[in-house]
């Protein structure tokens, strides 16, 4: 039995439109999000199984998501991608901070340049 998987891509740049070719539902948003737009994005994320979000958009909704995701029974797979103007995301630094907090010591940060 095949089950349809809900996949969504959310971003502000034209690069996110390419996700249509992969079967994603694409939601285009402005670069600066208002409160109602943030609520709509969070709602779309929580209704999906897989979500690709551009990093500048994620940065604006991460706090709100952080408060809600612990209470979601089956949270979506959230993939944060850099926008076309950025080379990387801040997710690695966020993971580093959480791991350091979980271990109780400041872990050594190794950067490849």
Residue pairs with C-beta under 8 A, 6 or more apart in sequence:
5 49
5 50
6 25
6 47
6 48
6 49
6 50
7 22
7 23
7 24
7 25
7 48
7 49
7 50
7 51
7 52
8 24
8 25
8 26
8 27
8 44
8 45
8 48
8 50
8 51
8 52
9 16
9 19
9 24
9 25
9 26
9 27
9 51
9 52
9 53
10 16
10 26
10 27
10 29
10 41
10 44
10 45
10 51
10 52
10 53
10 54
10 57
11 26
11 27
11 28
11 29
11 52
11 53
11 54
11 57
11 83
12 28
12 29
12 30
12 31
12 54
12 56
12 57
12 83
13 54
13 83
13 84
13 85
15 54
15 83
15 84
16 26
16 28
16 52
16 54
17 26
17 28
19 26
19 52
20 26
24 52
25 48
27 41
27 44
29 37
29 41
29 57
30 37
31 56
32 60
33 41
33 57
33 60
33 61
38 60
38 61
38 64
41 53
41 57
41 61
42 61
42 64
42 65
42 68
44 51
45 51
45 53
45 61
45 65
45 76
45 78
46 68
46 72
46 75
46 76
48 76
49 74
49 76
49 77
50 76
50 77
50 79
51 76
51 77
51 78
51 79
52 79
52 81
53 61
53 78
53 79
53 80
53 81
54 80
54 81
54 82
54 83
55 80
55 81
55 82
55 83
55 86
55 89
55 90
55 91
56 83
56 86
58 78
58 80
58 89
58 91
59 90
65 78
69 75
80 89
80 91
81 89
82 88
82 89
96 107
96 109
99 107
100 106
100 107
